[in-house]
Amino acid sequence: MPYVNIKITREGATAEQKQELIRGVTRLLQDVLGKNPQTTFVIIEEVDTDNWGIAGETVTERRRQGK
């Protein structure tokens, strides 16, 4: 029973894009590992850019600086 947790920054991913991610990851697990799609869980968590840090800075600040 695979459980996949995808974390992305909250910047406007559409419902359609999220559905495509869920379908794609489920298909990948089925194709590569032979996992049953009926028991595959895919969770997408959206994180505010103020709460996601890279190299000691928030994503918000990095985006302001053009990084």
Biotite code that builds the C-alpha atoms (Angstrom):
import biotite.structure as struc

atoms = struc.array([
    struc.Atom([0.000, 0.000, 0.000], chain_id="A", res_id=1, res_name="MET", atom_name="CA", element="C"),
    struc.Atom([2.137, 2.904, -1.250], chain_id="A", res_id=2, res_name="PRO", atom_name="CA", element="C"),
    struc.Atom([1.765, 6.314, 0.340], chain_id="A", res_id=3, res_name="TYR", atom_name="CA", element="C"),
    struc.Atom([3.290, 9.256, -1.542], chain_id="A", res_id=4, res_name="VAL", atom_name="CA", element="C"),
    struc.Atom([3.423, 12.756, -0.049], chain_id="A", res_id=5, res_name="ASN", atom_name="CA", element="C"),
    struc.Atom([4.107, 15.549, -2.540], chain_id="A", res_id=6, res_name="ILE", atom_name="CA", element="C"),
    struc.Atom([4.902, 18.954, -1.074], chain_id="A", res_id=7, res_name="LYS", atom_name="CA", element="C"),
    struc.Atom([4.738, 22.022, -3.295], chain_id="A", res_id=8, res_name="ILE", atom_name="CA", element="C"),
    struc.Atom([4.755, 25.724, -2.606], chain_id="A", res_id=9, res_name="THR", atom_name="CA", element="C"),
    struc.Atom([1.331, 27.334, -2.567], chain_id="A", res_id=10, res_name="ARG", atom_name="CA", element="C"),
    struc.Atom([1.533, 29.312, -5.769], chain_id="A", res_id=11, res_name="GLU", atom_name="CA", element="C"),
    struc.Atom([-1.554, 28.482, -7.728], chain_id="A", res_id=12, res_name="GLY", atom_name="CA", element="C"),
    struc.Atom([-1.333, 24.864, -8.841], chain_id="A", res_id=13, res_name="ALA", atom_name="CA", element="C"),
    struc.Atom([-4.707, 24.179, -10.384], chain_id="A", res_id=14, res_name="THR", atom_name="CA", element="C"),
    struc.Atom([-7.015, 21.322, -9.483], chain_id="A", res_id=15, res_name="ALA", atom_name="CA", element="C"),
    struc.Atom([-6.307, 19.892, -12.936], chain_id="A", res_id=16, res_name="GLU", atom_name="CA", element="C"),
    struc.Atom([-2.535, 19.984, -12.371], chain_id="A", res_id=17, res_name="GLN", atom_name="CA", element="C"),
    struc.Atom([-2.917, 18.266, -9.007], chain_id="A", res_id=18, res_name="LYS", atom_name="CA", element="C"),
    struc.Atom([-5.127, 15.595, -10.580], chain_id="A", res_id=19, res_name="GLN", atom_name="CA", element="C"),
    struc.Atom([-2.461, 15.026, -13.231], chain_id="A", res_id=20, res_name="GLU", atom_name="CA", element="C"),
    struc.Atom([0.192, 14.618, -10.519], chain_id="A", res_id=21, res_name="LEU", atom_name="CA", element="C"),
    struc.Atom([-1.968, 12.101, -8.667], chain_id="A", res_id=22, res_name="ILE", atom_name="CA", element="C"),
    struc.Atom([-2.672, 10.105, -11.846], chain_id="A", res_id=23, res_name="ARG", atom_name="CA", element="C"),
    struc.Atom([0.957, 10.225, -12.959], chain_id="A", res_id=24, res_name="GLY", atom_name="CA", element="C"),
    struc.Atom([2.433, 9.110, -9.635], chain_id="A", res_id=25, res_name="VAL", atom_name="CA", element="C"),
    struc.Atom([-0.139, 6.330, -9.321], chain_id="A", res_id=26, res_name="THR", atom_name="CA", element="C"),
    struc.Atom([0.652, 5.135, -12.857], chain_id="A", res_id=27, res_name="ARG", atom_name="CA", element="C"),
    struc.Atom([4.402, 5.308, -12.200], chain_id="A", res_id=28, res_name="LEU", atom_name="CA", element="C"),
    struc.Atom([4.109, 3.116, -9.102], chain_id="A", res_id=29, res_name="LEU", atom_name="CA", element="C"),
    struc.Atom([1.994, 0.650, -11.042], chain_id="A", res_id=30, res_name="GLN", atom_name="CA", element="C"),
    struc.Atom([4.363, 0.543, -14.037], chain_id="A", res_id=31, res_name="ASP", atom_name="CA", element="C"),
    struc.Atom([7.667, 0.444, -12.164], chain_id="A", res_id=32, res_name="VAL", atom_name="CA", element="C"),
    struc.Atom([6.819, -1.493, -9.002], chain_id="A", res_id=33, res_name="LEU", atom_name="CA", element="C"),
    struc.Atom([3.629, -3.311, -9.978], chain_id="A", res_id=34, res_name="GLY", atom_name="CA", element="C"),
    struc.Atom([1.640, -1.577, -7.226], chain_id="A", res_id=35, res_name="LYS", atom_name="CA", element="C"),
    struc.Atom([-2.144, -1.739, -7.222], chain_id="A", res_id=36, res_name="ASN", atom_name="CA", element="C"),
    struc.Atom([-3.645, 1.694, -8.028], chain_id="A", res_id=37, res_name="PRO", atom_name="CA", element="C"),
    struc.Atom([-6.627, 0.877, -5.806], chain_id="A", res_id=38, res_name="GLN", atom_name="CA", element="C"),
    struc.Atom([-4.383, 0.852, -2.736], chain_id="A", res_id=39, res_name="THR", atom_name="CA", element="C"),
    struc.Atom([-2.046, 3.715, -3.717], chain_id="A", res_id=40, res_name="THR", atom_name="CA", element="C"),
    struc.Atom([-2.433, 6.937, -1.728], chain_id="A", res_id=41, res_name="PHE", atom_name="CA", element="C"),
    struc.Atom([-1.101, 10.252, -3.066], chain_id="A", res_id=42, res_name="VAL", atom_name="CA", element="C"),
    struc.Atom([-1.282, 13.326, -0.841], chain_id="A", res_id=43, res_name="ILE", atom_name="CA", element="C"),
    struc.Atom([-0.445, 16.816, -2.076], chain_id="A", res_id=44, res_name="ILE", atom_name="CA", element="C"),
    struc.Atom([0.420, 19.389, 0.570], chain_id="A", res_id=45, res_name="GLU", atom_name="CA", element="C"),
    struc.Atom([0.749, 23.041, -0.339], chain_id="A", res_id=46, res_name="GLU", atom_name="CA", element="C"),
    struc.Atom([3.138, 25.066, 1.808], chain_id="A", res_id=47, res_name="VAL", atom_name="CA", element="C"),
    struc.Atom([3.240, 28.858, 1.998], chain_id="A", res_id=48, res_name="ASP", atom_name="CA", element="C"),
    struc.Atom([6.485, 30.235, 0.608], chain_id="A", res_id=49, res_name="THR", atom_name="CA", element="C"),
    struc.Atom([7.104, 31.915, 3.990], chain_id="A", res_id=50, res_name="ASP", atom_name="CA", element="C"),
    struc.Atom([7.229, 28.413, 5.515], chain_id="A", res_id=51, res_name="ASN", atom_name="CA", element="C"),
    struc.Atom([9.643, 26.832, 3.024], chain_id="A", res_id=52, res_name="TRP", atom_name="CA", element="C"),
    struc.Atom([13.336, 27.534, 3.378], chain_id="A", res_id=53, res_name="GLY", atom_name="CA", element="C"),
    struc.Atom([16.305, 26.942, 1.096], chain_id="A", res_id=54, res_name="ILE", atom_name="CA", element="C"),
    struc.Atom([19.888, 27.793, 2.016], chain_id="A", res_id=55, res_name="ALA", atom_name="CA", element="C"),
    struc.Atom([18.821, 29.723, 5.094], chain_id="A", res_id=56, res_name="GLY", atom_name="CA", element="C"),
    struc.Atom([16.220, 31.880, 3.339], chain_id="A", res_id=57, res_name="GLU", atom_name="CA", element="C"),
    struc.Atom([12.491, 31.582, 2.797], chain_id="A", res_id=58, res_name="THR", atom_name="CA", element="C"),
    struc.Atom([11.279, 30.942, -0.726], chain_id="A", res_id=59, res_name="VAL", atom_name="CA", element="C"),
    struc.Atom([9.418, 34.262, -0.473], chain_id="A", res_id=60, res_name="THR", atom_name="CA", element="C"),
    struc.Atom([12.687, 36.135, 0.077], chain_id="A", res_id=61, res_name="GLU", atom_name="CA", element="C"),
    struc.Atom([14.535, 34.164, -2.587], chain_id="A", res_id=62, res_name="ARG", atom_name="CA", element="C"),
    struc.Atom([11.821, 35.001, -5.109], chain_id="A", res_id=63, res_name="ARG", atom_name="CA", element="C"),
    struc.Atom([12.080, 38.685, -4.176], chain_id="A", res_id=64, res_name="ARG", atom_name="CA", element="C"),
    struc.Atom([15.809, 38.504, -4.871], chain_id="A", res_id=65, res_name="GLN", atom_name="CA", element="C"),
    struc.Atom([15.238, 36.740, -8.189], chain_id="A", res_id=66, res_name="GLY", atom_name="CA", element="C"),
    struc.Atom([16.879, 33.485, -7.119], chain_id="A", res_id=67, res_name="LYS", atom_name="CA", element="C"),
])
